[in-house]
Each structure stands twice: as C-alpha cells, then as structure tokens.
C-alpha cells in the first residue's frame, strides 16, 4: 500500500534584514572625552547624529558624510546618562540608544 512513497528533507533559510534600522556600535561606554560611532552596512550618506540629555534637550547635532566611523567630543558634558539618535537622511533608517559620560 505504501511502497511508492518517497520522503525528501528540505530546509529553507530566510534571512531577515530590517531595513528601517541602522546597525550601530557605540564606544567607549562609559565615555570620558569622546564617543565613537561605527555604522555598519551604510550605502547612502549623510548620517545625522543627535545627542540629547534625559530631558530631551539637544546637546549636539551634526551630519557625517562618507565615513562609517566618526567621533563626537563629550568632554563638555556633565557626568550622567544621555541619548543618541542617528538617522540616515537618504534612506530614513534610524538607530537610538543610551550612553554614559563620566569624569
């Protein structure tokens, strides 16, 4: 009755890529004098970098062109917790996170 059955194993791999987010590495944390941002897999520039205090006050805003590694001086910031927000102006991709500044 089942002599003509044939089973085959097959696997399908689906790799997800979230196109709405930038992949960012931020270091050192905690920061003392400068904060380094490394943005992975960027095809279009510029990248807008914004830094805020916890009250939402903008402390830094600048565009970076043609470089996936850039530094921002934070030596004038008081010790504490801050927020970064990066936006690829061309594609709308974004990334946000927190960082700490120490003495």
C-alpha positions in Angstrom: 0.0 0.0 0.0 2.8 2.5 0.8 5.5 1.0 -1.4 5.6 4.1 -3.7 6.1 6.8 -1.0 9.1 9.0 -1.1 10.3 11.4 1.5 12.8 14.2 1.0 14.2 16.5 3.6 14.3 20.1 2.6 15.1 23.2 4.5 14.5 26.8 3.6 16.6 29.5 5.3 15.1 33.0 5.4 17.4 35.8 6.5 15.6 38.8 7.8 17.1 42.2 7.3 15.3 45.1 9.0 15.7 48.0 6.6 14.3 50.5 8.9 17.2 50.4 11.4 20.8 51.3 11.3 23.3 48.9 12.8 25.4 51.0 15.2 28.2 50.2 17.6 28.9 52.9 20.2 32.1 53.0 22.4 33.6 53.5 24.9 30.8 53.3 27.4 31.2 55.0 29.8 32.8 57.8 27.8 35.0 60.5 29.2 36.1 62.7 26.4 34.9 61.3 23.1 32.2 58.9 21.9 32.8 56.8 18.8 30.0 55.7 16.4 30.6 52.8 13.9 27.7 52.4 11.5 27.6 49.1 9.6 26.4 48.5 6.0 25.7 52.1 5.1 25.2 52.5 1.4 23.9 56.1 1.4 25.0 59.2 3.3 24.8 61.6 5.2 24.1 60.3 8.7 22.6 62.8 11.1 23.9 62.4 14.7 21.9 63.9 17.5 22.8 63.7 21.3 20.2 64.6 23.9 20.1 64.8 27.7 17.3 62.9 29.5 15.0 66.0 29.4 15.2 65.9 25.6 17.4 69.0 25.2 19.5 68.8 22.1 23.2 69.0 23.0 24.8 68.0 19.7 23.6 67.8 16.1 25.8 67.2 13.0 25.8 65.4 9.7 28.6 63.0 8.8 29.4 62.2 5.2 31.2 59.3 3.5 32.5 57.7 6.7 31.2 54.8 8.7 33.3 55.7 11.8 33.0 59.1 13.5 33.8 60.6 16.9 31.9 63.2 18.9 33.5 65.1 21.8 31.6 64.7 25.1 34.2 66.2 27.4 31.9 69.3 27.9 29.0 67.1 29.1 28.3 66.7 32.8 28.5 63.2 34.1 25.3 61.3 33.5 23.1 59.4 31.2 22.4 60.6 27.6 20.6 59.5 24.5 21.9 59.3 20.9 19.8 59.2 17.8 21.2 58.5 14.3 19.3 59.0 11.1 20.3 58.1 7.5 18.9 61.2 5.8 18.7 59.5 2.4 17.0 56.2 3.5 15.3 57.2 6.7 17.0 54.3 8.6 17.4 55.1 12.3 19.1 54.0 15.5 18.8 55.2 19.1 20.3 54.3 22.4 21.8 55.5 25.6 25.3 56.2 26.8 27.0 57.3 30.0 29.5 60.1 30.4 31.9 60.0 33.5 34.5 62.3 34.9 
